[in-house]
Amino acid sequence: MIELFTDHYFHIGSAHLTSGKPCQDYAISDVYEKMAFAIVSDGCSTGRHTDVGSRLLSLSTASAIRDHWITRRKIDVIKSPVEIGVGQSIVLAGMQDTLGLITEDMLATCVYAYISPQGGIIHIEGDGVVAIKYRNGRILMSNFEWLDNKPFYPAYKNGNLQNFINAHGGKLCSQRLREEVWMIDPDGEDIPFDLNEYSLSLGLRGITFEISRKEIEEKVEFIAVFSDGVTQIDGLDWKDAVENFLAFKNTTGAFAKRRMIRGIKDTQKNGKGPFDDISYAVVRVDAIELEDKNDGKNTK
């Protein structure tokens, strides 16, 4: 049996702080009727009011996940990205229209984890970093980057999609999204695990990782999603940053918020800290041992 907990935090980077711009990252997480989600969104720096867009994208994704769980619970969490994407687009378009926003306000990436006792997924729309920390201390992490620093934004689905395809050469079969995968052992050794390339077509649909029920019940302790700001911390490799932000000393209350605040302060002692805005959200899986109903006594 498992119990799920969540927390999240986002922080303005030095580049936006010194230039007077708002933080364009956002994060949200929640436990809802025995399932949990963790979402981060990163607004495009060259867009318009993308600090608003990133919040709206995160909130619309959260709404779509809740609706999916209500209508499809215990059926197909693993196969949910398409349905969630439809719900996300509908809510996002409605918000955009109601607030009088334009596409340039809505340009933001989205990475989310959707976890239940029956299994879960991590889904990447754009770029960012995902990480799973196991109960044995091992961390599996992936960094997703689009070539030419031109990430996909879900808002393109409501317009400008062809312009984005053309900006990447116009060939849907071309390899335009890269995933760098690493495994960190408890002894601190970094192990290059894999390097994957995805077609433009796959990148548009989003990349999905499945987490089985067995993994959640027996192996997984933390599931974290990060904006790409975690790869842009002065003097700190992204893998070390992820490991640092998952080194929880206490998992009560605002455990992720406390850990990232402390981690950022530590990086600022030897450098400028995060150059770009940074956000992360975490699902914690607590395995609960069921007590023996017979209290150790044999019955016939």
Secondary structure, DSSP 4 states (H G I P E B T S, - for coil): -EEEEEEEEEE--HHHHHHTPPP-EEEEEEEETTEEEEEEEEE-TTSSSHHHHHHHHHHHHHHHHHHHHHHHTTT-STT-HHHHHHHHHHHHHHHHHHHT--GGGS-EEEEEEEEETTEEEEEEESSEEEEEEETTS-EEEEEEEEGGG----GGGGGTTHHHHHHHTTS-TTSEEEEEEEEEE-TT--EEEEEEEEEEHHHHHH-EEEEE-HHHHHHTEEEEEEE-GGGG-BTTB-HHHHHHHHT--S--SSSHHHHHHHHHHHHHHHHS--BSS-EEEEEEEEEE-PPPPTTTT----
